[in-house]
Amino acid sequence: MKKSVLAAAALLAASGAALAQSSVTLYGVVDLSVESVKGDDSVTRVTSSNYATSRLGFKGVEDLGGGLKAKFALESTVGADVGSAGSGSRFWDRAAWVGLDTGYGNWSLGRIDSAIGLIAGNSAILGAQAYDDFKIAKTFAGDTYRRFDNAITYTLPTLVSGLTTQIQYTTRASGDESSANDLGKGYSLNAQYAAGPFALGAGYINVKAGATGSYEDSAALAYGSYDFGVAKVLGYYNVDSRSTFAEQKRLLGAKVWVPLADQLTLMAGVSQVKNAAKSAGEDDATIVSLKLNYNLSKRTAVYGLLTTVDNDAGSNLGVAGVTTSAGENSSGLAVGIRHSF
C-alpha cells in the first residue's frame, strides 16, 4: 500500500512538472471609439480598432528540453462595433502559425507578419491603423503585404546585443494556391537595432504580382529614433515600386512623442506622400496626425485621435477609408477606449 501511494505521488509530481513546461495563453484587445470622418461626405459612427486592432488570440509554448521550445499563435480580428470576427473568409486573419525556438534561431510556418509589415504595424514605431499614414497611403508595408500567407520565417539568433534580424520566404503571399505560376511567391527581411535611447531599423519586401506573376511588387522601409527623455523623435522613409507604376510611391515622415504627465502621452506626426496615385501628375498628399493617450491602468486607456489629409489635384487619400475625390481633403476625429487582457 505504501509503495502504491509513493508511486501515485511520484506520477502526480511528474505530471505537474510536465504541465509546468507547457502553457497556453488567451489574450486580446477591445478597442472602440466614436469618430467623425470627412471626405466627400461626413459620417459619424462607432468604430472598432482605430487606436489598436481589436483581437482575440491564443498563444502557447512547450519546453521540449535541451533549449528547444515549440510555439504557436492563432489570432483573429474582432469587429467589436458589430461583433464580427476575422476578415472575409479568414477567421485567424492576424496570425496562424506554429514554430520552434532553437539555439540557432527561431523558425515558424504559417500566416504571420511580413518582415517589413512587422515594423510598419508596430504602433510603438510607425503604426498601420485607420488614422496612421502607412494605412491611409495604402503602402505595401502597412496594407497590401502587412502579413504573409504560407510563410517560412526564420529569426536569427542574437549575435550582437540589441540586434534582431528576420528572413522570410512565402510560396504564395496571398490568394488562390491552385495556380501553377509564380503569382504570390516572395521574400522579405528586416534588421532592427536598439541600444538605450537609440533605435534604428530597415526592411525589404519583394513579391511576384500580376495575373501570372509577370511583374514584381517591392518596398523598402527605414527608420531611426532617439529618446531624449522629455521627448522621443522618429524619422522614417518608405518607397513602393511596381513595374506598372509610372512613378514610385514614397512616404517620408517624422513623429514626436511627448510625455505630458505620468500616464498621459501626446504623439504628433507629419508625413509627405509622393506619387500617391503612382502617376506622373500632381498626386502628392500631406498627412498630419495627433494622438493623445491616457492610461487609466496597465490594461485600460482612453484616447483621442485627429488626422488630416491634404490632397493634391491627382490624389484621393482618405482617413479611415472614407471616399474622397481627387484634389479634395479628408479628416477624422475619434475619441475612444481600449482594454487589453
C-alpha positions in Angstrom: 0.0 0.0 0.0 2.8 2.3 0.9 4.6 1.6 -2.4 1.3 2.4 -4.3 0.9 5.7 -2.5 4.5 6.7 -3.2 4.1 5.7 -6.9 1.0 7.7 -7.3 2.7 10.7 -5.6 5.6 10.4 -8.0 3.3 10.2 -11.0 1.4 13.3 -9.9 4.7 15.1 -9.4 5.9 14.1 -12.8 2.6 15.2 -14.4 2.9 18.6 -12.6 6.4 19.1 -13.9 5.3 18.3 -17.5 2.3 20.6 -17.2 4.6 23.4 -15.9 6.6 23.1 -19.1 3.7 23.8 -21.3 1.3 26.7 -21.3 -1.5 28.3 -23.4 -2.5 31.9 -23.0 -5.8 33.6 -24.0 -5.3 37.3 -24.8 -7.0 40.1 -26.7 -7.8 43.8 -27.1 -11.1 45.5 -27.3 -10.8 49.0 -28.9 -13.9 51.1 -29.7 -14.3 54.8 -30.4 -16.8 57.3 -31.6 -15.5 59.1 -34.7 -16.4 61.8 -37.2 -14.8 61.3 -40.6 -15.0 63.7 -43.5 -14.3 63.1 -47.2 -16.8 63.7 -50.0 -19.4 63.2 -47.3 -19.3 63.3 -43.5 -20.1 60.3 -41.3 -20.3 59.9 -37.5 -20.2 56.3 -36.2 -18.9 53.9 -33.6 -15.9 52.1 -34.9 -13.6 49.3 -33.8 -9.8 49.3 -33.9 -8.9 52.9 -34.5 -6.0 53.0 -32.0 -5.2 49.3 -31.8 -6.8 46.4 -33.6 -9.5 44.6 -31.5 -8.5 41.0 -31.4 -8.8 37.6 -29.8 -5.8 35.2 -29.7 -4.3 32.1 -28.3 -0.6 31.5 -28.0 1.3 28.6 -26.5 4.7 27.4 -25.7 6.1 23.9 -24.7 9.5 23.4 -23.3 10.9 20.4 -25.1 14.2 20.4 -23.3 17.7 20.9 -24.5 17.0 24.6 -25.3 14.2 23.6 -27.7 10.7 25.1 -27.5 7.6 24.6 -29.6 5.4 27.7 -30.1 2.1 28.6 -31.8 -0.2 31.5 -32.3 -3.8 31.8 -33.5 -5.2 35.4 -33.7 -8.4 36.8 -35.1 -9.5 40.4 -35.7 -12.7 41.3 -33.8 -15.1 43.9 -35.1 -16.1 45.0 -31.7 -18.6 47.5 -33.1 -20.7 44.8 -34.7 -19.5 41.6 -33.1 -17.8 40.2 -36.2 -14.7 38.1 -36.3 -11.9 37.8 -38.8 -11.9 39.4 -42.3 -13.6 38.0 -45.3 -13.2 34.2 -45.4 -10.4 34.3 -42.9 -11.1 33.7 -39.2 -7.5 33.6 -37.9 -6.6 36.6 -40.2 -3.9 38.1 -38.0 -1.9 35.0 -37.2 -2.0 31.3 -37.7 1.5 29.7 -37.3 3.5 27.1 -35.5 7.2 27.0 -34.9 10.3 26.0 -33.0 12.7 28.1 -30.9 16.2 26.7 -31.0 19.7 27.7 -30.0 20.3 28.5 -33.7 17.4 30.9 -34.2 13.6 30.6 -34.4 11.5 29.0 -37.1 7.8 29.3 -37.9 5.4 28.2 -40.6 2.1 29.8 -41.5 0.4 33.2 -41.7 2.4 35.8 -39.9 3.6 39.4 -40.1 5.8 40.0 -43.1 9.3 41.1 -42.1 8.5 44.7 -43.3 4.9 44.6 -42.1 6.2 43.8 -38.6 7.9 47.2 -38.5 5.1 49.2 -40.2 2.4 47.7 -38.0 4.2 48.3 -34.7 2.3 51.2 -33.1 5.3 52.0 -30.9 7.3 52.7 -34.1 5.1 53.6 -37.0 1.6 52.1 -36.9 -0.9 50.9 -39.6 -4.3 51.7 -38.1 -7.0 53.7 -39.9 -5.6 57.1 -38.7 -2.0 56.2 -39.5 -0.2 57.3 -42.7 1.0 53.8 -43.6 -2.6 52.7 -43.9 -4.0 55.9 -45.4 -1.3 55.9 -48.1 -2.0 52.2 -48.8 1.7 51.3 -48.6 2.8 47.8 -49.3 4.2 47.5 -45.8 1.1 48.8 -44.0 -1.6 47.4 -46.2 -1.2 45.0 -49.1 1.7 42.9 -47.7 1.1 43.6 -44.0 1.2 39.8 -43.5 2.3 36.8 -45.5 0.3 33.6 -46.0 2.2 30.3 -46.4 5.3 31.9 -44.9 8.6 30.3 -43.8 10.0 32.7 -41.2 13.5 32.5 -39.7 14.6 34.8 -36.9 18.4 34.7 -36.5 20.0 34.1 -33.1 21.2 37.2 -31.3 24.8 37.7 -32.4 25.1 41.4 -31.3 23.3 42.7 -28.2 20.2 44.7 -29.3 20.2 43.4 -32.9 17.4 41.3 -34.3 17.2 40.0 -37.9 14.5 38.2 -39.7 14.3 36.4 -43.1 11.1 35.2 -44.8 10.0 33.3 -47.9 6.5 32.6 -49.0 5.2 30.1 -51.6 2.2 32.4 -52.0 1.8 35.7 -50.2 -2.0 35.5 -50.5 -4.8 34.3 -52.8 -5.6 31.1 -54.7 -2.9 28.4 -54.4 -4.2 26.4 -57.4 -2.3 28.5 -60.0 0.8 26.9 -61.3 2.6 30.2 -62.0 4.8 32.3 -59.7 2.0 34.6 -58.5 2.4 35.5 -54.8 5.9 34.0 -54.4 8.1 36.4 -52.4 10.5 37.1 -49.7 11.1 39.8 -47.1 13.7 40.6 -44.5 14.5 43.1 -41.8 17.0 44.1 -39.2 16.4 46.2 -36.1 18.9 47.6 -33.5 18.1 49.1 -30.1 20.7 50.4 -27.6 19.4 52.6 -24.7 17.6 55.6 -26.1 18.7 54.9 -29.7 16.9 52.6 -32.2 17.0 52.1 -36.0 15.7 49.5 -38.4 15.1 48.6 -42.0 13.0 46.2 -44.0 12.6 45.0 -47.6 9.9 43.0 -49.4 9.6 41.5 -52.9 6.6 39.7 -54.2 5.6 38.3 -57.6 2.3 40.0 -58.6 0.0 40.3 -61.6 -2.3 37.7 -63.1 0.6 35.3 -63.6 3.4 36.8 -61.5 4.5 38.8 -64.5 5.7 41.7 -62.5 7.1 42.4 -59.1 6.0 44.4 -56.1 8.8 45.7 -53.9 9.1 48.0 -50.9 11.9 49.3 -48.7 11.4 50.9 -45.3 13.9 52.5 -42.9 13.5 54.4 -39.6 15.6 55.8 -36.8 14.6 57.2 -33.4 16.1 58.7 -30.2 14.5 59.1 -26.8 15.7 62.3 -25.1 13.5 61.7 -22.0 11.5 64.9 -22.4 10.5 63.7 -25.9 11.1 60.8 -28.3 11.7 61.7 -32.0 11.5 59.4 -35.0 12.2 59.8 -38.7 11.2 57.3 -41.4 11.2 56.7 -45.2 9.2 54.2 -47.3 9.3 53.5 -51.0 6.9 51.2 -53.0 7.8 50.1 -56.5 5.9 48.2 -59.2 6.8 47.8 -62.9 3.4 49.1 -63.9 3.7 52.3 -61.8 4.5 55.4 -63.7 6.2 56.6 -60.5 7.4 55.1 -57.2 5.2 55.9 -54.2 7.3 57.4 -51.5 6.4 58.2 -47.9 8.7 60.5 -45.8 7.7 61.4 -42.2 8.6 62.3 -38.7 6.9 61.8 -35.3 7.5 63.0 -31.8 6.1 61.5 -28.5 5.9 63.9 -25.5 5.0 62.6 -22.0 2.7 65.3 -20.6 2.1 63.6 -17.3 2.8 60.2 -15.7 0.0 58.4 -17.7 -0.6 61.0 -20.5 1.3 61.0 -23.8 0.9 63.1 -26.9 2.1 62.0 -30.3 2.4 64.4 -33.2 3.3 63.4 -36.7 3.6 64.8 -40.2 4.4 63.0 -43.4 4.5 63.6 -47.2 3.2 61.1 -49.6 4.8 61.5 -53.1 3.1 60.0 -56.1 0.1 58.8 -54.0 -1.7 57.6 -57.2 1.5 56.3 -58.8 1.0 58.5 -61.8 3.1 61.2 -63.4 0.7 64.0 -62.4 0.3 66.2 -59.3 -0.7 63.4 -56.8 1.1 64.2 -53.6 -0.5 64.4 -50.2 0.4 65.7 -46.7 -0.8 63.8 -43.7 -0.8 65.4 -40.2 -1.8 63.4 -37.1 -2.2 63.9 -33.4 -2.8 61.1 -30.8 -3.5 61.7 -27.1 -3.4 58.6 -24.9 -4.2 58.4 -21.1 -3.6 55.2 -19.3 -6.2 54.5 -16.6 -4.3 51.3 -15.7 -1.8 48.9 -17.2 -4.6 47.4 -19.3 -7.1 50.2 -19.9 -6.7 53.6 -21.7 -8.7 56.4 -23.2 -7.5 58.2 -26.3 -8.2 60.9 -28.8 -7.2 60.9 -32.5 -7.1 63.6 -35.1 -5.7 63.2 -38.6 -6.0 65.4 -41.7 -5.0 64.7 -45.3 -4.3 67.5 -47.8 -4.5 66.0 -51.3 -3.0 67.5 -54.5 -5.2 67.6 -57.6 -4.5 64.0 -58.5 -4.5 62.4 -55.1 -7.6 61.0 -53.3 -6.3 59.6 -50.0 -8.9 59.4 -47.2 -8.9 58.9 -43.4 -10.4 55.6 -42.3 -11.3 54.5 -45.8 -13.8 57.3 -46.4 -14.4 58.1 -50.1 -12.5 61.2 -51.1 -12.4 62.6 -54.6 -9.1 63.6 -56.2 -8.0 67.0 -55.0 -10.3 67.1 -52.0 -9.2 66.9 -48.4 -10.1 64.4 -45.7 -10.1 64.4 -41.9 -11.0 62.2 -39.0 -11.6 62.8 -35.3 -12.1 59.9 -32.8 -12.4 59.5 -29.0 -12.3 56.0 -27.6 -11.4 53.5 -25.0 -9.0 50.5 -25.3 -8.8 47.5 -23.0 -6.3 44.6 -23.2 -6.4 41.3 -21.4 
